Amino acid sequence: TNLTELSLKENQLTGEIPSEIENLTNLSYLRLDNNQLTGEIPPEIGNLTNLNYLNLGWNQLYGEIPESIGNLTNLTYFNTLYNQLSGEIPESIGNLSNLTYLNFGFNFFSGTIPESIGNLIELQELYFSSNQLIGPLPYSIGNLDNLVMFSVFNNQIHGNIPETIGNLIQLESLNAGYNQLEGEIPESIGNLVNLERLWLNYNHLIGEVPSTICNLNMLN
C-alpha cells in the first residue's frame, strides 16, 4: 500500500487495533487518538518502521507496550496519554533516539523508568504523570539536555533526586510532586536557570533548601 498518512482521531471507533496494520509499511503518520479503542497495542505495529508520528492517546487500550515498539527508530512523536496500559516500560524504548515528544501519562505503568531513557537525547517533552512507577529516577536522565518539559507527577518514585538533573539546562518545567523522593535537593538544581515551574511537593525530602535555588530567577 502507498498510504503514508492515516488520521482517524476524534471519532467513536471501538474494537481493537487490527494486527493487519503491519501491511501499511509506508505509513509515516498515524493518529487513532480520542476514540474508544480497546485491546492491546498489536506487536505488529513494530513493523511500521517509517512511522514518525504515533498518537494512541485518549482510548481504552490495555496490556503492555510491545517490545517491538523499539523498531520504530524514525518516531519523533509518541503519545499513549489516558489509556489503561500497564506493565513495565520496555527497555527497547531507548532505541527511539529521534523522539522529541514522549507521553506515557495517566496509565497504570509499573516498575522503574528504564535507564535506556537516557538514549533519547533529542527529547524536548517527557511525561510519566499519574502512573504506578517506582524506583529511583534514572541517573541517565541527565543525558537529556534538550528537555524542556519533564513530569513524573503522582507516581511512587523514591530515592534521591539524581545530581545529573542539573544537566537539563533547557528545562522550563519540572514536576516531581506526589512521589516518595528522599534525601536532600541537589545543589545542581541551581543550574536549571531556564526553569519557570518547579514542583517537588508531597515527597519525603529533608535537609536545607540549597542556596543555589536562588539562581532560578525565571521561576514564576
NORMO-V503061 format. One line per field, one symbol per residue. phi: phi as a letter, one per 40 degrees, with the letter a starting at -180 (. if undefined). burial: + if it has 16 or more other C-alpha atoms within 10 Angstrom, else -. A space follows every 10 residues. Layout:
phi = ???
burial = ???
//
This chain:
phi = .ccbbbbbcf bbcbgbcccc dccccccbab bbcgbbcbgc ccdccccccc cbbbbbcfbb cbgcccdcdc cccccbbabb dfbbcagccc dcdccccccb babbcfbbcb gbccdcdccc ccdbbabbdf bbcbgcccdc dccccbcbba bbdgbbcbgc ccdcdccccc cbabbbcfbb cbgcccdcdc cccccbbbbb cfbbcbgccc ccccccccdb
burial = --------+- --+---+--- -+-+++++++ ++++++++++ ++-+++++++ ++++++++++ ++++++-+++ ++++++++++ ++++++++++ -+++++++++ ++++++++++ ++++-+++++ ++++++++++ ++++++++-+ ++++++++++ ++++++++++ ++-+++++++ ++++++++++ ++--++-+++ +++++--+-+ --+++----- --+--+----
//
